[in-house]
Every structure is written in structure tokens, then in C-alpha cells.
Amino acid sequence: MTDVTHERSRRLGHRLGAPVPVSTYRLQLNADFTFADAESQLDYFQALGVSHLYLSPILDAAPGSTHFYDVVDHSRISPVLGGEEGLRHLSWAAGERNIGLIADLVPNHMAVPTPAYFNKALWSVLQKGEESDFAHWFDVDWSSGDPVLMPVLGERIGTVLSREELKLESMVVPGFEELGEVPVLRYYEHVFPVRAGTENLPMESLVEEQHYRLAYWRVANEELNYRRFFDVGSLVAVRVEDPDVFDATHRVIVDLVSDGTLDGLRIDHPDGLADPAGYVSQLADATNGAWVVVEKILEDEERLPTSWKTAGTTGYDAAWRIGALLRDPAGSSPLAGTLHRVTGDAMGALPGIVDEAKREIVKETLSSEVHRLATITHAICDSDVRLRDHTWRSIYDCLRTLLVAFDRYRAYVVAGVPPKSMSLEAIAHAEALARESLDPERHETLEVVVDLLRGAEVGSAGRTQESSRRELITRFQQACGAVMAKGVEDTAYYRWTHLLPLCEVGSPASRFAMPPATFHAWAAEQQQTYPHAMTCLSTHDTKRSEDVRARLGVLSEDADGWDDLVRHLQSATEKYRPSELDGRMENLWWQILIGTSDESESMEWERLEGYLIKAMREAKTFTTWTSVNDTYEAAVLKFAKKSHRDEDVRTLAVAWHEHTASGVRAATLSMKLIQLTMPGIPDVYQGTESVNPTLVDPDNRRAIDFDTYASTLGRVLGRSKPRSLAEEKLQVTARALHARLDHQNAFTGPEAGYLPLPSSSGHAVVFARTVADDPQVVTVATRVALDLKNLGGWAEHTVQLPAGTWRDVIGRATFEGGAVPLADLLKNSPVALLVRA
């Protein structure tokens, strides 16, 4: 449940009158697609019906960045993208076409670039240590007295020194030209500053005297003393909770919002911040209540607190519900049978797989973070005579177990602020689970740790505001999100292969399907609490694009047929199946092979190979990013490549695609239309206005052939009928986006509403968008189309349209209100979008 109820005038999360997108189109900017390139496609975006372009991060990023989430300089727009002049020119040209801009903002971290001098703030810290003017920018543990760990060496420091791989050089450091030539320490492509007065020391002594510690890269997981983005040591966390740091890192972006260059912002990973709610409140004040959405992953039925000054989330909560709505619940058990036969995993194994993965992450990948939490907690106890007998090891065991037990990204306890009931409930739930796992001897320590995490009085009175206790609360909250992200999404979700669309970012893998009534109830609630939140189907973080997920979702509609197909695929490839191939990777591969192909073509092997390498290493079962098992990987890839080229396999795949074509068509078009017309601001990720099967990054950042899209769009919006599913999807997307522009009051207006409409068939999803409760636009979509086909089609089933005359902007037919046969309404397409004639 949400923690408060907004008054109608405050529920939007932004100021009244603030520019609000009607829809967004997400562009991935990089050196090969700049502001100027986006400007060259504005006519296409206008023809498509987009109201706003949603730009990936625009601030200066690390050299060679392909995504720009690795910011190095907050004070300037990336010159690689075209700089401030290019951005303003894009904004002006877009504005002439009534298209606005929003941008992605990364407040949680900056890059540790190579060479380090590209991040001037970090370079200063490495050069001057705690005396640097920028020392407070970064979450470095200065209390230990240790230098900042720089785990960049390919071998241990002793080996590197003996090989004389560290070189003392002098150079004019880019960005610090005013200093002239200065001594620097070079390790291949890495360059570091040299502390003043140490340049004449022997190399071994020089290294010891720096404000940073050069170390073997494997040291990071155990001894890293700065907070990072999840487990990525090359992304150092930034303390935006400090007003000075907030101002410095947000000044350029805030100015762009203030002068109208940007209409709004998307916030990357706010859960990594010390106080997410406080941050978005500060941002709302700085931008005068601009439209802002946050990338918040909500677990299952978790709700975003309505006290946050945000328009809502970026839409993962909508994406998984749309997918669940379109899946057939009857397919869950048969697919579980295939899962068990191929992998040995039973249907009830998921919680154990998640638990095991999180334990591994806490013990290994994030061990330095847990060690720091335990050290802070032990210092608190050691300084209080009433708590002194709680040992470091006991505290460590309790914290580690709590992190594994936590079932969401954080509980939103803020140091110095009485926790809300929802926060206390989340902590209590984790405590109960942890108690079951811990030895009874640890239970008393667990109670102390939990009280500290709640900010409660424990031990000697009057100490709740001590800085160490406040730090513990904050750091634990930040660690929870990292454990969830790395343990669940980046490990367990590569091991659990029941049905791959279940294992998506922000998706609860245990929720196989959802009935229309449940979806309608959630959508109606969204319309009341977060009507201007973003909705999405594909993002730069999704493991598989919406089109791959739609195609795989149809497996639920013929799960027995799928099991037969897998048996035939196994038989066809038995002769070259390697002993190293594990069941989980095999089950994943068959789904990916089908999900990325269709009747006419298969995805290129090079793209599939990249995905499989990432999937194997993220699963961390037989190989990892840091300990590559070449034998295992080579065997799996050889098998996959051979089966990808096997004519017998391709024949089986084509037969499956032909058999499921009607189901895939309905799922693809229904998924898109529902997302584009349900409550919220729909985002179209670049290329997904048409069928665009992509896999996890970097595959989903591939360039889009906008010129071909534009040519096709002109044809399908004219009198020509779509020639393929890809063209149908483009047509549906454009018609829906234009309907939003033409009927803005029904989608984003102050009296906009959502009204489910009655249908006599559970295979139809029907709802109206209203103005002051008067229906203006009606969506009709088909779910579980293969089952519908087996039942003989729509037969006598009807939908009850509101009074009046309605025109289908997709099929162009006209209907009168009242009971309308679904067979007539959906005669030529599995979807319809009706507007008042």
C-alpha cells in the first residue's frame, strides 16, 4: 500500500502547469548518433506522433563511452554529442515541430575513467587525498586512514614492481594545462597523479606515499573502500545528499530545465542514493516542480510511496503486468514440466535459487560492502558498554543474513527521521526470515542490529543521532539495492528458465500470469495515484526486447506443443551435444533461438554469441566474468552455433513459428497498444515502434535505420495495407500516438480517467480513456489468441461500447455503441483503437 493519499491537486508529483509529455521516444545517444543525427530525424518523429524525445545521458562521459552513464564532468554537455550548442539547436528544431525534450540524469555515480584525469574531481582526490576540495564528493571510507583503493593492476603489486611496469613520467595533464608538465605515474594506459614531494623517491616508496593504493584488480571485492555502482569498480558513487555536491553536479541540467531546453527528467537508479525521497524533493525544488520520473524497481505488489515528489516510476511495474496479462496461466505447469525435465529444477525451486544467488553475491562480489557495514556496526557496539559483547563475527553474520532476506531494494529508513510503517514492516519481514536461518546464539545480536537499522534506542540512551549510527542506516539501505540487483536480476534470473520473459528487470518471476480484472484494478489505481508515470516495454536495461518477450509469451498458449518441440530439438542435436552443456543453459538457448527468429529469418550468430557469453557469466554457475571457464564456454557456444546453423533445427523452428503466428501477432500488437493507451506516459524505446528483436545490452543499443522506418511509415499511414507484422506494429504505434495527441485530455488532462469496459470473453481486454467520466478513446486487444483459435474464434462474444458512433483508427471501420460482436470489431486485426466519430 502507499503511505499517504495525495489530494487531487498534489497527486501529480509535479507543479500544476508543468510541461508533461504525451508520449516519449527514447534515443540512445553516442558518438555515432549525436544531437545533430537526432535533429535530422525530427520529421520522422513528428510523423510517428511523438510528443517528446527522451535522450539518454547528455553530460560529458568517459572516453569511448557507448552509453554515457559513466559521467566524468557534470559542468558541460558532452562535446562528443554536439555540446550545449548542439543540444539547444536540437531543442529549437524539435520545438518547431511541437516536440519537446527530456533527458536521463545519473545522480548516483561517476566514472573512474582511464586515464583518471578525465574525471577532474577524482583526479584531485587521488592527488590530495582527504585534503582535496572534492574529497566530500565521493563515498570514500576515510575513517580507516587507508588510501583510496585503485584496483587496476593485472597482477599483484609485488609482481608489477618487480617487472618495472610502473613508470614515472612527466606530462601536461589534459584539463590541468595551467600547471604545465607535472610528474605522473603510468601503468600502461592508466595514469595517476604523483603526490607533491614524492617524485624523487624509489618506485616502491613512491607507490607507498600516494593518497591512493594501486592494487591487483581482484582485491576490489574484498577491500574496496569507496562505494561503487553495484559491483562496478569503475563507477564511483557520488554523495549528492551534500547540498554543495548536489548544486555542482546538477547546475547544468537544472538550468536546461529552467530555460525550457528540457521539459523533464528521468532519474537513473535513485535507490543508490542516501535518501531517494529527499533527493527527488530537492530536485523538485530546484526545477520548480518539473515532470520527473524515477527508475525505481518495485518488487511484486510493492508501491512507490506517494509522498515522493515525482510523477512516478519509469514503468517496469507496468511492463511486467502487461506481459502477465497476455500470458495463458494454463501454460505454467506444463512449462514447469519442461523445466524439470531439461534442467532438474522443480517449480518450487525459485525461492531457493534466489536465496543461493544472493548469498553468493553477499559473500563474494559485495563482500567489501558487507565488511564495511559490519565494521561500522561493531564500532558502534564497541563504543557502548551495553553493547560491547556483540562480536564482529556475530554482527557480520546477522547483517549478511538480513541482506539475503531482504525482498526489496530498500525499506526507505532515513537517518534522523522516524520510520514509516511500511519501512518497519519491510525490516520486520527480513528480520523474521533471518531469524529462521541464524543460530539461536545470534538472535540477540540480530535484535540489536535490527534496532540500529530502524534508528531505535538500543544500548545506552541518547545515542541515536551519533554519526556512526546514521551512517549505518544509510549504508545498509544502499547495500540492499545492490544485493537485489546483482543477486536476483543479474544472477538468479539467468539461472531460472521456466519462461524467460518472467525473468526481466523489475519483474517478479513467480508471477506467471494475471487476469484482466487484476490488471484493470491496478491500472485504475495508477490513474488515481500516478497518472503521469512513465510506462515502458523495452529499455536499455531489459534483457530481451518486447518483441522477443511477446514471441516467447506465446509458449504459455501451447506449452505441450513447446515440450514436443524441445524434445525434437534435443533429438536433432543429440549427435553433437557436449557433455559440458548444462540443462539451464540448454533451456535458455532453445527459448532464445525461437524468441529471436521468425518464419523467414534468424538473428545473426554474432549477436546471439554475445548474449550467450553474458548469460553464462551472469549465471555464475560454471563460469564468471572474473574466472572464465574457457572449456565450458567454448563447448556451449560450439553447440549453440552448430544448432543455429542446423537445417533440421531450422525446419523445426519454422514449423513452430507457422503454428504460432496468429498468437505472436496478437501478443505483439496487443502488448504495444495496451501500453500506449493505459494510464501513464508511454515510452517507445528506439526501434520498437516496429518489430525489433534485441537482447541485453549492448545489443539493444544497436543503431536504428530511421530512414527505412520513415519510408515504411509513410506507406502504412496512407492507403497501403501493412505487408508484415513489423509494418502492422508500426501502424498501430503511430495510430495510437496520434490518438494521444488528438485526445490529450483523455490521457494526460486533469479530468482524464480509466474505465474498464465489459466483454463477454476473457480473451478480450477492453478499456476506455475518459474525460470527466465520458469515454473518448476505447482500446480493444486480444489475449491468449491461440486458445481463442482452438475454441473456434470469437463466435457470438461481444463487447459493450459506450453510446455514440465510434471509428477504429487502425481498421478504419465504424461502429455504433452498444453490444458489438468482437468478430466484427476485430475482423482484420487482433486490436482496435476506437475514437468518437
Secondary structure, 3 states (H helix, E strand, C coil): CCCCCCCCCCCCCCCCCCCCCCCEEEECCECCECHHHHHHCHHHHHHHCCCEEEECCCEEECCCCCCCCCEEEEEEECCCCCHHHHHHHHHHHHHHCCCEEEEEECCCEEECCCCHHHCHHHHHHHHHHHHCCCHHHECECHHHCCCEEEEEECCCHHHHHHCCCEEEEEEECCCCHHHCEEEEEEECCEEEECCCCCCCCCHHHHHHCCCEEEEEHHHHHHHCCECEECCEEEEEEECCCCHHHHHHHHHHHHHHHHCCCCCEEEECCHHHCCCHHHHHHHHHHHCCCCEEEECCCCCCCCCCCCCCCCCEECCHHHHHHHHHHHCCHHHHHHHHHHHHHHHCCCHHHHHHHHHHHHHHHHHHHCHHHHHHHHHHHHHHHHCCCCCCCCCHHHHHHHHHHHHHHCCCCCCCCCCCCCCCHHHHHHHHHHHHHHHHHCCHHHHHHHHHHHHHHHCCCCCCCCCCCCHHHHHHHHHHHHHHHHHHHHHHHHHHHHHCCCCHHHCCCCCCCCCCCCCHHHHHHHHHHHHHHCCCCEECCCCCCCCECHHHHHHHHHHHHHHHHHHHHHHHHHHHHHHHCCCCCCHHHHHHHHHHHHHCCCCCCCCCHHHHHHHHHHHHHHHCCCCCCCCCCHHHHHHHHHHHHHHHHCHHHHHHHHHHHHHHHHHHHHHHHHHHHHHHHCCCEEEEECCCCCCCCCECCCHHHCCCCHHHHHHHHHHHCCCCCCCCHHHHHHHHHHHHHHHHHHCHHHHCCCCEEEEECCECCCCEEEEEEEECCEEEEEEEEECCHHHHHHCCCCCCCEEEEEEEEEEECCCCCEEEEEEEEHHHHCCCCCEEEEEEC
